[in-house]
């Protein structure tokens, strides 16, 4: 199963946001992920989930993982298993978007 989420995933490790702004960002990312998963048939675990961040520039590995945190958390909530479960294999990729485009592509196998 594949789907696209039209949101921006900024690097959270280097962000100096007020806690309310961070809460809004978290809510926005989780709601967008949930909305894009409505009506999708989720395969049974074990699952390999690839989250691909699309943005104007690349992030290093640890910033990439932290940027994908809330998308990962929401997917795990919908599946019904803790995101640290051994039933998941999480993969993170990224690519440069055309014309400073942002987004997220998710593939669940």
C-alpha positions, -999 to +999 in steps of 0.1 A: +000+000+000+013+035-009+000+070-002+011+106-003+007+131+026+009+168+015+027+181+045+061+195+054+084+175+076+109+200+091+139+188+111+127+188+147+162+182+162+174+217+154+141+235+158+136+261+186+098+262+187+075+273+215+058+242+230+024+254+217+038+257+181+053+222+184+020+208+196+002+223+166+028+208+143+025+174+159-013+176+156-012+187+120+012+159+110-008+132+128-042+144+115-029+146+079-014+110+082-047+097+096-067+114+069-046+099+041-049+064+056-088+065+057-102+037+036-068+020+031-065-017+037-035-022+060-017-055+056-012-077+086+020-075+106+050-080+103+052-047+083+080-029+065+071+008+064+091+032+043+086+069+050+101+092+022+105+129+030+103+152+001+118+186+006+141+213-009+172+199+008+185+167+023+186+161+061+213+140+078+201+106+092+193+115+127+173+146+116+155+126+090+143+101+116+132+129+140+113+147+112+093+115+105+084+109+142+048+120+142+040+103+109+055+071+124+036+075+156+002+079+138+008+049+115+016+028+146-015+040+164-037+031+134-022-003+131-026-008+168+009-018+177+036+003+196+060+018+171+089+001+189+074-034+183+095-060+166+066-065+141+078-033+123+108-026+101+110+012+097+129+027+068+135+064+061+143+079+027+144+114+013+145+131-021+146+166-034+113+179-045+108+199-077+102+237-072+108+235-034+079+210-031+073+193+003+055+161+010+057+126+024+053+093+006+045+062+027+048+026+016+035-002+038+044-038+028 
